[in-house]
C-alpha cells in the first residue's frame, strides 16, 4: 500500500508540473552527459525541451550523430576529446541540430567527470543562446537602470530589511549602500513620519496593491539644515510562481517642487494677510485700538510674540528732531502672544512708559527708520533686545531665537516700532518676513497717525467745549438744577451741543439748551459765540421768542451753520415758565402723581434759516415739577423710531421726586449707547 500510495502521489506530482521558480528554470538549463565513447548516458527533461529528442531517442545514441551536422562534427569531436583528455572545461556557443532539422545556437558549459571506478564522462550544461543573451541583456539593463537612475530605489525582504539600495538612494539618506543591507527600514529613513511609511509598505506586502506618489517631508543627514521632500512609490515583488519576495520602493526627490509650492502658498498667505489687514487694522480712530488690531493680525502668522510701541513724543503730536544715538521714551500700546509665555513678562504692559537706551535694537530701529533683523538670536543679542537684564533672562527662558523690529512710519515721520519675536515657530525671520512686516507696519502707521491727530483735535475741541460750558452756581431762586455734558465717543468728533443757566433780574432764571449742527473745533467755537450772544440778550430781559429772533440773525451771518435751540425763563414769583423753541426737541415735564409729558410747543425752524417768527409759550411749574431739556443725541439713534425713543425718555421720568443727579445718570445710561455718535447736553430743573 505504501508503494501504491507513493506511485499515485508521484503520478499526481508529474501531472501538475510546478511553475518555474528561479533563473535556471526561466532559462530551461539542460544537462547532458556523454561517456568516453561519446554516447549519451544522461538526458534531462530540459534537454528534451531544448533539443526536441525524448530520453528514449537520446540515451545510448552517439551525441555527434544525433546533435551535430556533418560540417560541425569534426569541431565537436575535437572539443569533446580535449575536455576528456585535459580535464579543462570549455564554455561557448555551438550550433546544435534540433529534432525538427533546424540548427540552434546553444550556450554550453562543459567539464570532465570521474566516477568511483575511474571512468571519465563529459558533462554539458546547455541553454538556448538567444534566450540567455536576452536574460543577460535584461540583467545588464536592470543593473544600469538601478545604478544610474536618479531615482532612489530599494528592495526589501518581507520583514522590511534592505536587500538592495542604489547609489541615488545612498545620496538621499547619506548612508553607504552596503550599510543598508540587512538593516530595518526605520533605521535609515530621514522622514518625520517613518511609521506611516512602514505601515504603507506592510499594506503593499499584504494586499499586493501598489501605492504611488506618497508625499513625505524630512531633513536628510547630508543636509540637516533644510527641509526636503520626496515622492515615494511602493509595490510588491513576486517570483514567477507568485511567491512574495518582498517589496520595492522608489524615491523621487521633489524638493524643488515642494519649495516652489511652499513659496507659492506662503505668498498666498501673505497676500491674504495683507488683504485681511486692510479690513481689520484701522477700523476706528483710536490709537490703542489700531495698535491692538495690528498685534492681533500679526500673531501667530508672522510672529509668536508681538508688541506695538509708539514714541511718547509722537503720541503727543510733538514733532521733534530725534537724536542719532540717545535714549527714547516709548509708550506700549499693544502686546500679544500666540501662546502662554514668560516673554510677555519681559515686555512693557500696554499703557506703560519705558525708556530704552540708544544701544537697544528698537531704539536703533526708530532712529534709522529701517528694519532691524536678527535671524538667529544669540546670548549677546538678548541684552540689546530687552529693556534690562531681567527682561533678557526672561526672553532666554521663553526660547526667543529670532527677532525683527520694523518702524512705524507715516508721512515721513517715525511714530514707533512693531516688535516681533519667534519662540514656537522654528523658522527664523528672513527678508520676506521683513517685507511683509514692513507692509503691515506701513498700513497700521497711517491709521495710527490719523488716529493720533484726530484724538489731538478732538481733545482740543473737547477742552474748548468744556471751557465754554457754564460753571453755574447750584443756588437759583425757586429752582434745583442738575446738568450733564456727554461728548461723542472717540470714533466721532466733538459736536456743538451746549446748555446754559443764566441768572436774571427779579430772581428769574433762563434755561438754555442748543445744538450746533456740525462737529469739531469750528462747531465748538460757534457754540461759544452763540452762548455769549444768548447771555447778552438774556440780560436785556427780552421775551424768549425775541431772544431767539436776535440769535437767528446772528446765526444767519455764520456761514453754513444751522442751530437748534430751546430758551426758557422761569419766574419763581409767578411760577410761570415761558418757553420758545427753534427747531429743537420738545422738553419733558414730569409732575408728581401724573404721567410725564412732552410740552406741546409751536413748531419753528432752526436758527440760521432767517425770517421765521418764534412764538413764546407759558407753562406753570408747580413745586415738585421737573422740567427736562436735552439735545437730540440723548434720544436719536439710527435703529429706532424717534417716537419710541421719546416714549422711553418719558418712561425714565416716572418718579419726579428722584434726586436730580440720579435722574441725569438714569437718562444718560438708560438711553445712550456707549458707541453713540453724537454729543448730549442735558439740563434738569425742579421747581421748589
Secondary structure, DSSP 8 states (H G I E B T S, - for coil): -HHHHHHHHHHHHHHS-----SHHHHHT-EEEEE-TTSBEEEE-HHHHHHH---HHHHTTSBHHHHH--HHHHHHHHHHHHHHHHH---EEEEEEEE-TTS-EEEEEEEEEEEE-TTS-EEEEEEEEEHHHHHHHHHHHHHHHHHHHH-SSEEEEE-TT-BEEEE-HHHHHHH---HHHHBT-BGGGT--BTTHHHHHHHHHHHHHH---EEEEEEEE--GGGTTS-EEEEEEEEEEE-TT--EEEEEEEEEE-HHHHHHHHHHHHHHHHHHHHHHHHHHSSSSS-HHHHHHHHHHHHBTTTBSEEEEEEEHHHHTT------SSS-EEEEEEEEEESS--THHHHS--TT-EEEE-TTSHHHHHHHHTS-EEESS--HHHHHHHSSSHHHHHHHHHHT--EEEEEEEEETTEEEEEEEEEESS--S---HHHHHHHHHHHHHHHHHHHHHHHHHHHHHHHHHHHHHHS----S-BTTEEEEEEEE---TTS--EEEEEEEEE-GGG-EEEEEEEEEEEHHHHHHHHHHHHHHHHHHHTTT--HHHHHHHHHHHHHTSTT--EEEEEEEEETTTTEEEEEEES----EEE-TTS--EE--------BTS-S----EEEEE--TT-EEEEE-GGGT--SSS-HHHHHHHHHHTTS-TTS-HHHHHHHHHHHH--TT--S-EEEEEEEE-
